[in-house]
Amino acid sequence: MFDILIEKDKQFLIYLNSLGSEQWDPFWLFITNQFNWAPLFLLIIFLIFKKYGWKKGGFIFLFVILLVAFSDQFTNMIRGIFERLRPNNDTSINEVLRTLITPQSYSFTSGHATTSMVFSVFSYLLFKDSYKYIKFIFIFPIFFAYSRLYLGVHFPFDILTGAAIGSIIGFSAFRLQRFLVKKIFTA
């Protein structure tokens, strides 16, 4: 059963990856680079301080930094446990993939999907009552994670699992942050 799922995962990646073309390569290489999303990150930082002020905002900002670091390290821990080869390193399919980058770390689960979803879920919950357009923040993890399929460096299951884990962490972190802010700033 598990072997069938792995094979379907590979086939689905081959299909999605084959939809790429040279004219779109620069776009997806741009999208996959987290530093190119800096304007979004700066906007969220600005909104944190605008809505919560310097004291609460500073605490929430620090919380977000620790949250992203936790998400990244949690993903690395999962990768170390499962040690699934990236598609670009998997000799059973790498010859049929379009790969533009060649990371050597393990594939399962996607750090791009996990961390972008953590950030987006947390930010959405933080601002959903104040800014109606905050829902568009989910464009970030969709494009960011899909870029990894386009580039042939993650399997669809890596992305879906990363997004699910990121959603759970983001929601849980929001609840923890809300509890801590009430404890610290209403005492």
Salt bridges, closest charged atoms under 4 A:
ASP9 OD2 - ARG84 NH1 2.92
ASP25 OD2 - ARG98 NH2 2.82
ASP90 OD2 - LYS10 NZ 3.23
ASP129 OD1 - LYS128 NZ 3.84
ASP158 OD1 - ARG84 NH1 3.19
ASP158 OD2 - HIS154 ND1 3.29
